[in-house]
Amino acid sequence: MKKMIYIGITGNRDISNKQSTFIKKNIEHFLKKSSENKNLEEIIILTPLADGVDRIIADVVLDSFSDMKILVPLPFSEEIYKNSFGKGLKINNISQAESIREYEDLLEKIKKHNKCDDIYINLEFDKENYLNQNIDEQRKIRNEQYALLGEYLIEKSDILIAVYDKNREIKKGGTIEIVNKFNLKMNQNKKLFEINI
């Protein structure tokens, strides 16, 4: 039986077209090298499919790596997650409706690519409690859930791909925090691949 290698994805959401081209080229090169040992390993990509880096890398896998599987860990219920799409983006000024459509299109492609509808990993989330909170409390819960997603990626990933601007502020559950925590766990079996943008 093949050994499973999990590659987690974390990265910035607001990506320019120029950065996207740069990321795709680097990711394709890295994944080609990673898949050279495919007789011994099955590679599974873990991507939450948030705006930006998550989707760019999913596209690269769908276009060029038919032997890799993609799984989608969700930080909260899908309808609440979709509500976070397209928000706070300044460079890639995609509307929420466009972002949701992009996400749903990717899900359909991933199901065909994996030859399986079971692509989600649902993290623990109390939707009822969330809906009963005020806006500030809901924001706190979302940040906790992003942190939980980060912890999941740190624990599960043999390789973590992090694509980010090192000069951004550190946010709870954000890429820089995830990278910092992953660095503490790195050993011969866990590797970090960084692309700085």
N, C-alpha and C positions, 0 to 999 in steps of 0.2 A: 504494500500500500504506500502511496506517495505521502511524503511529509508535507503538512500544510504550513505555508509561510504567510503570515498576515502582514500586510503593508497598510498602515494607517495614514490618513491624510488630514493635515491641518494647515490653514493658511488664511491670508487676508481675503476679505469679501469684495473689496472695491479695487478692481483691476482694470487697467487701461488695455486697449488693443495691442499696443506695443509690448507691454508686460506679458500679455497672454501668449503672444508669439514666442517670446523668450522662454516662458515657462514650459510651453508645449515641447519645444526643441530639447530642453534639458530633461524633462520627464521621459520623453520617448527614449533618449539615450540611456538614462538610468534604468528604465524598465527592461530595455533590450538586454543590458548587462545582467540584470537580476534574473531574467528568464532563461539565461544560457544553461542553467542547471535544471531545466524543467523535467528531465527524466526522473529526478529525485524529489522534486518539490511541486506542489500545487500552490499557486500564488492566489491569495484572496485579498482584494482591495477593500478597505473599510473607509467609506466616505459618507458623511452626513448629507452631501449634496446641497450645502448652503450656497448662496451666491458666490461667485468668484472662483477661487482656487479649486474647491471641491469639484465643481462642475467641469472646469477646464481639464483636470486630470481624468475624470470619468470619461470625458470625450476622447482623450488620447487612448485610453484602454479600449473603449468601444471601437475606435477606428483601426487600431493596430495590434491588439493582443487578444485574439479570440480564445486563447487557452486560459486566460485569467478570469476569475469570477469577481463580481462586485457585490458587496453587501452594504446596506444602508442603516447605520445606527441612528435612531431618532431620539433627540433629547427630550421631546414631549410628544403629545398626540399630534397627528399629522395636520389637523386643521389649525391648531395653535401655531405649529411650526411654520406653516404656509403664511400665516399672518405676519411673520417676521421678515419675509422675503422682500427685497427691493427697498428696504428702509435704511436710511442713513448713508446711502451711497452717493458720493459726490463725483467720482470720475466716471464710473459706469452707471449712468443715470437711467437705469432700467426701471420701468414701472412695476408695481406689485403684481398686476395682472400678467405682464410679460414674464416676470420672474417665475410666477406660479406655473405658467404654461411651459416654460423652459424646463422646470423641475419635473412636471408631469410627463413631458416628452422623454426626458432622460429615464424616468422610471420604466416607461414602456420599452425603451431600447434595452435597458438593463435586463428586464424580464426575458426578452427574446435572446439576448446575448448569453444569459445564464441558463436558458432553456428551463426556466422555473419562475413561478410567481412569488415564491417565498424568499423575498430579498431583504426584508426588514429585520432589524434587531431593535426591539422596543425596550428602552431603559425604563427603570421604575419611575412612575410619574403619577401623582394623585390629581387627576384632572378636575374632579369635583371640588377639592380644596382650592385649587388654583382659580377656578371660575368664581368662587365665593369671596375672593380677596379684592381689595381696591387696587388701583393702577400701580401704585408704588410697591405694594406687596407682590403683585404679579411680576413686576420687573425683577425684584429680588429672587423670586422663585425661578424665573427664567435663567438668571445668572447662575443660580445653584445648579440648575439642570445642565447648563453649558459646562460647568465645572465637572459635573458627573460624567458627561460625555467625554471630556478631556481625560478623566481618570480611566474610563473604559479604554480609550485609544492607547493610553500609556501602558496599561496592563496587558492588553491583547496583542499589541503590535510587536512583531519581531523587528520590523523596520518602520520608522516614522518619517514620512516625508513632510517637511515643514517649509512652506513658501511664505515669506513675510518680510516686512520692513522692520529691522531691528530697532529703529528709532521711535517706533510708536509706543504709546503708554501701555503699561502692563494692566490688562483687565482680567477680572475673574472669569476663568473658563476660556480666555483668549489664547491665541497661538503662542505668544511669548511665555505665558505661564505654563502652558502644556510642554513647551520645549524645555524650560527650566526644570520642571519636575521629571521629564523623561531623561534628561541628562544625569539626574541623581540615580536613576535605575539602570543606566546603560552598562552593559557588560559585553562579553564576547558574543552573546546570543541576541543582544538588542543593539540595533544600529540606527543612527540618525542621518538622514540625508537632507541638507538644508539648501534652499535656493533663496538668496537675499535679493529683494527687489526694491 
